[in-house]
């Protein structure tokens, strides 16, 4: 979500309409926003995010660790997922790996899911498994796919979870 989307009064209704028109289960929808989107107008953001959660959709903070990254914001805003920025995986420095593990632990403390972005190698995947990261996404799993390709993949692997 962008700042302009979140600030538009009709945005919540539009999301509600799309859910109704498509018949999609609301809890299978995850809307992503960056920390800066939440900070544009904290009071309005909190109001709109709570309204989205009331619809049953999940909310993810994208690129976590690169913006404001205040634990207070994680605690205050009604989010379900912390998406760890890809820069943490690209840096093989042991301190950065420990920091990534700490972010995964922060997610657990707040009962959130941790998603690592930008997994491009089996080595990065093993590193994330070593710190018990919940989910991951990146070219290691698949290049960007069309809607039809995603559906075919999901049908071929029905027990695989993905955050898209």
N, C-alpha and C positions, 0 to 999 in steps of 0.2 A: 504494500500500500504506500502511496505517496502522501505527502503532507496535504496536498490539495484534495485528494480523495477523502482523507479522514476528516477534513474540515467541511466538506460539503454536507449539508443537512440531509440530503436525499440518499447518501451513500448506504446507510444501514438498510433502508427500504429496497435499494437496488440489489444488495446482497440477498436479502430475504426473498425478493422476487426471483432471482436466479436459482436459488435453492428450490423454491416452489415449482418453477417451470421445468427444471431438469429432473426433479425427484431425487436428487442426490441426498444422501444421508449427511446432515450438517456436520456431524463429528468427523466425517472423512475429508472435510475441507480445512485446509490450513492456510491462513493469510499471513504473509510475512511483512514485517515492517522493521526499519532500522531504528536504532536508538534515537537518532536525530529527529525522526518523524514524531516520536512520542514527546520530545522536548519542545517542539514548535509551539504548542499550547498545552501544557500539562493537564490543566483542568478539563479542557475539551477532549483531549486524547483519552483521558481516563473515562470520561462519560461515554465516548463512542466505542472504546474497546470493551467496556462492560456491556454495552448494547449488542456488540458482535458476539461476545461470549454467551449472552442470553439467547442468541439464535442457535447456539450449539456448535459454532465453528471453533477451531483451534487457532491460537495466535502464536507466532514465532518471532523472536527478536533475531533478525538477520545480522550477520557480520559482528556478532558479539565479541567484544574485546578490542574493537578498533575505534569506538566512539566514546560515549560518556561512561559506559560500563559501571555505573554505580550499583552496588548491591541493593541500595535503597530503592532504586527504580525497579529492579527485578522483583523486589518484595511488594512494591506498591501497585504495579501494573498487572492486569489479569492475563498473563501469558502462560503458555503451556510448554514452550520449546525455546531453548537457547541454541542458536546456530553458531558454532565456533568458526570464526573467520579462517579462510584457507591459508592466510599468512602464518598461522601457528603451525600448520603441517609442513609448510615449505622450509621452515627453519629447523634444522636438525640439532640445534644447540640443546644440551640436556636441561638447561634452565627453562627453555621454552616448552619442552616436553612436560616438565613438572608444572608449569603454568597451565598448560592444556589440561593436565590431570586435575588441577585445582578448579578449573572452570567446570569440568565434568562433575566434580564433587559439589560445587556450588549449585549446579542444576539439581542434583539429588537432594540436597538440603531443602530446597524450595519445591520439591516434588515436581520438577520439570524434566523433560526429556532433553538430552544433549545430542545435537546433530553436528558432526564434523563436516565442513564443506571442503571441496577441492581435493578429494582423495584421488590421486593419480597413479599410485603404485601399490604393489602388494606390501612393500615395506611400510608405507604409511598406514595401510590397513592393519598390519600386525602391531604397529605402535599403538593404534587406537584400541585394538583388542586388549592390549596390555594394560591400558588404563580404564578398561570397561566402559568405553563410550557406547551410548545406546544405539545410535544410528549414524550413517554416513552417506555422503553423496559425492559423486565426482566421475570423471572420465574413466576411472578404473572399473566402474560398474557399467557405464554406458555413456555414449555421446548424447547430446540433446536429441530427443525423439519427438515425432509428431504424435498427436492424440491417438491415431490408429496404431502406431507402433507401441505406444505405452500400453494400450489395451491388449494387444497381442502378447506382449511380454508378461503382463499381469495374468492373463489366462494360461500362459505356458508355465508360470511359476506362481500358483495361487497362494502359497504360504510365505511369500517374500513380502516384507514390509518395505515401504519406500516413502520418503518425504520428498515431494516435488515442489 
